[in-house]
Amino acid sequence: MSNISIIGLGQMARVLAARALAGANAVEVIGRDAAKAADVAGALGHGASAGTAGAAPAGDIVILAVPHGSAVPLVSQYGDALAGKVVVDITNPFNPSATGVVTPDGTSVAQEVAQAAPESAHVVKAFNTVFGHVLAQGRPLDVFIAGDDVQAKASTAAFIESIGLRPMDTGDLKMAQWLEGAGVLMMGLGRHGVGNYNFSLGVDIAD
Ligand SMILES: NC(=O)c1ccc[n+]([C@@H]2O[C@H](COP(=O)([O-])OP(=O)(O)OC[C@H]3O[C@@H](n4cnc5c(N)ncnc54)[C@H](OP(=O)(O)O)[C@@H]3O)[C@@H](O)[C@H]2O)c1
């Protein structure tokens, strides 16, 4: 069982929270509107709690389920409250047409988050290559992850397994730029080859 805090109260936050609770994890949701956070926690049930924005999250794993532009400011605002945490960045830094990323070449939101986070926090990129509505369907999926700290990736992988999904380690945090690119790839597939967004990216391993 993992102890999860989720910052954000939108689609991904709610889906991840519901899946986490179904996987017998402890879940705290944190939003900038305390009343809305309490409502979301109440609607989730199963012991979900509402945390306080800006205070130290209760979870060992803190998921940033906010727009990409909010991730770095948020982590800076939390500052030492994130010391020692595994910080999971799920953001996709799409440009307005979702045909590219807005981050400069050679970097990623996850790497920017790592620079803003306390030294003792460990950032893992995960879940950005999974559509929220597909995650909500409950089918098995591959979740690509990237990060520099082996233990932080192991904790994130254990959480992913607890919700019935398969973690797929892609390497160190520099790989996050390609995972963020894979988010763009998914949008292109949705627009073209697949023709809708009811699909997932996965790895087919030959025997
Ligand atoms: N939707 C998907 O299928 C999907 C898939 C993979 C990755 N992602 C990524 O997941 C992230 C969340 O996506 P979403 O679809 O859940 O978005 P969403 O439904 O628009 O929710 C975004 C949430 O972020 C909160 N927020 C924004 N700025 C904040 C701040 N400074 N402090 C605290 N909370 C803040 C919003 O708060 P309020 O409630 O107060 O407005 C809202 O609850 C995005 O980065 C997206 O790229 C999404």
The ligand as an SDF file (V2000), in Angstrom:
LIG
                    3D

 48 52  0  0  0  0  0  0  0  0999 V2000
   -6.6700   14.5120  -19.1830 N   0  0  0  0  0  0  0  0  0  0  0  0
   -5.8400   13.5810  -19.6530 C   0  0  0  0  0  0  0  0  0  0  0  0
   -6.2590   12.6260  -20.3510 O   0  0  0  0  0  0  0  0  0  0  0  0
   -4.3750   13.6490  -19.3310 C   0  0  0  0  0  0  0  0  0  0  0  0
   -3.5740   12.5530  -19.6390 C   0  0  0  0  0  0  0  0  0  0  0  0
   -2.2230   12.5670  -19.2920 C   0  0  0  0  0  0  0  0  0  0  0  0
   -1.6980   13.6860  -18.6750 C   0  0  0  0  0  0  0  0  0  0  0  0
   -2.4960   14.7520  -18.4090 N   0  0  0  0  0  0  0  0  0  0  0  0
   -1.9090   15.9130  -17.7360 C   0  0  0  0  0  0  0  0  0  0  0  0
   -2.4410   15.9160  -16.4230 O   0  0  0  0  0  0  0  0  0  0  0  0
   -2.5150   17.2530  -15.9480 C   0  0  0  0  0  0  0  0  0  0  0  0
   -3.9350   17.4950  -15.4260 C   0  0  0  0  0  0  0  0  0  0  0  0
   -4.8230   17.2900  -16.4960 O   0  0  0  0  0  0  0  0  0  0  0  0
   -6.3950   17.2730  -16.2590 P   0  0  0  0  0  0  0  0  0  0  0  0
   -6.9750   16.7720  -17.5170 O   0  0  0  0  0  0  0  0  0  0  0  0
   -6.7270   16.6160  -14.9780 O   0  0  0  0  0  0  0  0  0  0  0  0
   -6.6840   18.8420  -16.1520 O   0  0  0  0  0  0  0  0  0  0  0  0
   -7.9300   19.5770  -15.5180 P   0  0  0  0  0  0  0  0  0  0  0  0
   -9.1210   18.6870  -15.5070 O   0  0  0  0  0  0  0  0  0  0  0  0
   -8.0330   20.8980  -16.2140 O   0  0  0  0  0  0  0  0  0  0  0  0
   -7.4930   19.8320  -13.9950 O   0  0  0  0  0  0  0  0  0  0  0  0
   -6.4140   20.6420  -13.6740 C   0  0  0  0  0  0  0  0  0  0  0  0
   -6.4300   20.8650  -12.1690 C   0  0  0  0  0  0  0  0  0  0  0  0
   -5.2550   21.5830  -11.8270 O   0  0  0  0  0  0  0  0  0  0  0  0
   -5.5970   22.5100  -10.8280 C   0  0  0  0  0  0  0  0  0  0  0  0
   -4.6120   23.5840  -10.7570 N   0  0  0  0  0  0  0  0  0  0  0  0
   -4.1840   24.3890  -11.7470 C   0  0  0  0  0  0  0  0  0  0  0  0
   -3.2370   25.2180  -11.2840 N   0  0  0  0  0  0  0  0  0  0  0  0
   -3.0800   24.9220   -9.9720 C   0  0  0  0  0  0  0  0  0  0  0  0
   -2.2680   25.4360   -8.9370 C   0  0  0  0  0  0  0  0  0  0  0  0
   -1.3980   26.4170   -9.1630 N   0  0  0  0  0  0  0  0  0  0  0  0
   -2.3880   24.8890   -7.7010 N   0  0  0  0  0  0  0  0  0  0  0  0
   -3.2410   23.8750   -7.4670 C   0  0  0  0  0  0  0  0  0  0  0  0
   -4.0470   23.3450   -8.4010 N   0  0  0  0  0  0  0  0  0  0  0  0
   -3.9510   23.8700   -9.6250 C   0  0  0  0  0  0  0  0  0  0  0  0
   -6.9750   22.9900  -11.2290 C   0  0  0  0  0  0  0  0  0  0  0  0
   -7.5190   23.5910  -10.0790 O   0  0  0  0  0  0  0  0  0  0  0  0
   -8.9920   24.1880   -9.9400 P   0  0  0  0  0  0  0  0  0  0  0  0
   -9.8500   22.9730   -9.7280 O   0  0  0  0  0  0  0  0  0  0  0  0
   -8.8840   25.0530   -8.7460 O   0  0  0  0  0  0  0  0  0  0  0  0
   -9.2580   24.9220  -11.2190 O   0  0  0  0  0  0  0  0  0  0  0  0
   -7.6170   21.6850  -11.6630 C   0  0  0  0  0  0  0  0  0  0  0  0
   -8.2030   21.0190  -10.5760 O   0  0  0  0  0  0  0  0  0  0  0  0
   -2.1420   18.1680  -17.1200 C   0  0  0  0  0  0  0  0  0  0  0  0
   -0.8120   18.5870  -16.9830 O   0  0  0  0  0  0  0  0  0  0  0  0
   -2.2650   17.2610  -18.3350 C   0  0  0  0  0  0  0  0  0  0  0  0
   -1.3570   17.6070  -19.3600 O   0  0  0  0  0  0  0  0  0  0  0  0
   -3.8230   14.7620  -18.7240 C   0  0  0  0  0  0  0  0  0  0  0  0
  1  2  1  0
  2  3  2  0
  2  4  1  0
  4  5  1  0
  4 48  2  0
  5  6  2  0
  6  7  1  0
  7  8  2  0
  8  9  1  0
  8 48  1  0
  9 10  1  0
  9 46  1  0
 10 11  1  0
 11 12  1  0
 11 44  1  0
 12 13  1  0
 13 14  1  0
 14 15  2  0
 14 16  1  0
 14 17  1  0
 17 18  1  0
 18 19  2  0
 18 20  1  0
 18 21  1  0
 21 22  1  0
 22 23  1  0
 23 24  1  0
 23 42  1  0
 24 25  1  0
 25 26  1  0
 25 36  1  0
 26 27  1  0
 26 35  1  0
 27 28  2  0
 28 29  1  0
 29 30  1  0
 29 35  2  0
 30 31  1  0
 30 32  2  0
 32 33  1  0
 33 34  2  0
 34 35  1  0
 36 37  1  0
 36 42  1  0
 37 38  1  0
 38 39  2  0
 38 40  1  0
 38 41  1  0
 42 43  1  0
 44 45  1  0
 44 46  1  0
 46 47  1  0
M  CHG  2   8   1  16  -1
M  END
$$$$
